[in-house]
Amino acid sequence: MLRRIMTVIVLLIAFAGLNASAKGDPEDQPGSKDPAPFDRMSNFFIYRYEVLDFDKYEFPVGAGKSHTVEGTHTYVHYYGKQNTKFPSGLQIVRNYQNAVKAIGGQALYEYDDSGYATVVKMTKGDTELWAHIRTSIPGDYDIHVIEKKLMNQTVTADAASLSKSISDSGRVAIYGIYFDTAKSDIKPESKQAIGEIAKMLSTNSKLKVYVVGHTDNVGAFDANIKLSSARATAVVNALVSQHSIAAARLIAFGAGPVAPVASNSTDESRSKNRRVELVQQ
């Protein structure tokens, strides 16, 4: 209740100042911006904006439970513009949840404490992103975002070890090929892994392989099947166009989430399921 009263007071003071000193719609705080990858609700402006290069924030993840995350902390407080119809707190929360799910993230927790709130989470490349969206009175909401850098997995397997694994077991998993969340464009840091695959195939000129894309179980099944197929195709195209490997030796296939090598219950284990495998034909 105290937070609600204080928010009303701050909101009234802010609007009074805007009426006295500005004409037309209020503007965002200078130098502020929406925290990527989010946009904002229509007809809202940034009243307060702050970025700390390194900080920590406790995200509620259940009744009486929280999880502390460290990293770059962005805080944005939005106010609705005057003479507009404000969305409900639930509408704001659902918009952010749907936006994050559309790019492969997840809504971890939702609650109502004098206003709807939610905690969402996603992975973007080498960054784990957490966000806490809170609403109070109509026309007022804020968001805390922590960007936590993940440890990049380096390529430890060379062409010889890849070849040995295929010879021993008929398959080898490659963890040095990187994609952005929900995308199939190969990131530049994948160059070494692609090069080692090409070297192995050049050395074993008769070897033909299935290039199989795998995902974790986050997101819709059909979307993951499609994504894993697109990623496998991207690897085939890179081997053919950049390393002159004959296309007839490669068949792309998307297995989606159906062949995990670890549980999908934690971020660490899900990262093991997101991989590209070479399987001998």
Secondary structure as GFF3:
##gff-version 3
##sequence-region A 1 281
A	DSSP	alpha_helix	2	21	.	.	.	ID=ss1
A	DSSP	beta_strand	44	62	.	.	.	ID=ss2
A	DSSP	beta_strand	65	80	.	.	.	ID=ss3
A	DSSP	alpha_helix	89	102	.	.	.	ID=ss4
A	DSSP	beta_strand	106	112	.	.	.	ID=ss5
A	DSSP	beta_strand	116	124	.	.	.	ID=ss6
A	DSSP	beta_strand	127	135	.	.	.	ID=ss7
A	DSSP	beta_strand	140	149	.	.	.	ID=ss8
A	DSSP	alpha_helix	159	169	.	.	.	ID=ss9
A	DSSP	beta_strand	171	174	.	.	.	ID=ss10
A	DSSP	three_ten_helix	188	190	.	.	.	ID=ss11
A	DSSP	alpha_helix	191	203	.	.	.	ID=ss12
A	DSSP	beta_strand	209	214	.	.	.	ID=ss13
A	DSSP	alpha_helix	221	243	.	.	.	ID=ss14
A	DSSP	three_ten_helix	247	249	.	.	.	ID=ss15
A	DSSP	beta_strand	250	256	.	.	.	ID=ss16
A	DSSP	alpha_helix	267	273	.	.	.	ID=ss17
A	DSSP	beta_strand	275	280	.	.	.	ID=ss18
###
